[in-house]
Amino acid sequence: MLIGVWLNIVFNNYVQIGGLKINWILIFMLILAFRHSKLVIGFVGILAGLMMDALSHGIMGLYGTSFFLTLLLISHLNKLFYANTFFAVSLAVFFMSSFEGWISLSILGMFEPGFELSSHLLTLTLPLALLQGLMTPIILQFVIWSENLFLRDVA
């Protein structure tokens, strides 16, 4: 999670593909939720969401709520499919990123009266979810490498 925070701070200010800022924290949290189906991941998602709130727009609780609900859904859906292939995890990250974006935009729409949910969903959330889904195999490979590195040191 701390690596995701660092990537959000460093890369989002300088590297934007098509004007989209990749949500590194969400990608790491989704991958960890698929690899380790524990309920505590949802509560770690609240903390990660609050960090994301502090780094972005300042509406505290927006990302915390959406991360928690998304990771809670993953902990229940994780048993339904095999999540150890790059394609399956990439597809799941795409759908869960879209779901998280929809939750965030819905909550944001409650605070702003003239908010266009559908236009933001089509122009920002879905392209960002697609980009995050395409980036997932690289991040997943890094997570697997890190787990093997640290587990080998412990054993």
Beta strands, then each sheet from edge to edge (+ up, - down):
end
